[in-house]
Amino acid sequence: RGAGLRPHIAVLPTPGMGHLFPLAELAKILVSRYHFTATFITFAVSENKATRDFLSTLPSAISSVSLPAVPLDDVPPDATIETRMSIVSIRSLPAIRDVLQELRSTTNLVAFLADFFAADSFCIARELGIFYYMFIPTNLQFLTLMFELPTLHATVKCPFQELVEPIKLPGCVPIPGPQILTPLRNRSNDCYRWMLHHADLYHQAQGILVNSFVAMEPRSAKHLTAGGRAGSHPPVYPVGPMIQSPSATSPTSLCIKWLDEQPQCSVLFVSFGSGGTLTRRQLGELALGLEQSGQRFLFVVRSPSDEDSSSTYFTASTRENPLSYLPEGFLERTKDVGLVVPSWAPQIEVLSHDATGGFLSHCGWNSTLESVSRGVPMIAWPLFAEQSMNALMLENAARIALRPKAGDDGTFGREEIARVVRELMEGDGGKEARNRVKELKAAAAAALAEGGSSYAALDEVANKWKGSL
Ligand code: UDP
């Protein structure tokens, strides 16, 4: 290990573009500001064209290595995403060890950064004598819940959904039981046990980097950063918002060309992240609600799934032609005000465009941060994972989102959708959310700039890692 070599960091994202994007941004800063080199270690389940293409765009100081596939034939087909990720992560430990050992002998490996489903591998970094930190691609509210989970598990005797009173976490908005993180909703499902397993591992990290910033969650930040320094859990560093940069090279897409022709702040962008799907009926109601609102929209449509709203999470694409599921005549009737694209849109470019005035989102945390950093107010439509908790925070604490009310069967009807869309784009509620998100946009930029809270947090961590050379 030549002393002249740059410090090296190994980064392990769990599958999903929403985990890869923020870690890549973080790695880019470590490279440009602190002169690190980095290796991304990716799981075989993340092997798809979108991931490969994305990794190939990173600077040359960041390389990547893919882990071999692990057998999953014994995992029940109905196992949740969280269960699958956890099993893949544990079964990949021997291969992760090989990669880290190799990096230890060929580079100045100083630190290992694993995201929140991959902390089982900390023991390997500990053996190798390098730093081991965790990255949370979501927020401080989620981290607070995970820190409190062992206590909640021991003290709450009924399923969380049956709680009459909302769950009160320090520094967070009250969370009604039915809106808790999806893998915690059913205690008899394996994924509940896995979340308890991970909650224990969170305490083993030497530090936890979170993709949020102080002004976004001021009360949680106060609670977690003070508590961490006092030693009740590892130090917590809000280093966000780490969001993907707009692509410099890709040809201007159809979406951007279409937005170029729309008036300023007039278009609602509608998208459910890299894998969220609606039921067939809900997709139809949404389309008709958009039409009824009379507002302009850019609608990313994925084929409906009547089983699981996260079923395409790993593939980021849909099986059949999604547009065939839209209501009869919808495309023709709305062609002057709406653009419908199948499966995927260049989201960050869309949110950065002047014509975009609102974002109907599943409240995935990357989407949320992207909307905030571009000053776009939201309609919160959570589907799975921690998205319902994010929606509560966005509506009640950050106050940058409006929410439709569901009918008795849990579906959002077209009238309600049209109402909330009009309110966001033209009403007083939308105006307030827009003003507030503009404040947060400025706060996000300030947090990342030299002297800002996120800059300082990352500075502390990077210097600690470098000091170990
Ligand atoms: N994304 C995109 N185009 C799409 C859908 C998603 O570029 O059509 C990007 C989006 O900008 C974000 C990420 O994929 O960076 C989705 O992450 P998020 O945490 O919002 O949701 P997830 O996909 O993890 O549910």
Residues whose N, C-alpha, C, O or C-beta is under 5 A from the ligand:
A	BS01	UDP	M17 G18 F21 F272 G273 S274 G275 V300 S343 W344 A345 P346 Q347 I348 G364 W365 N366 S367 T368
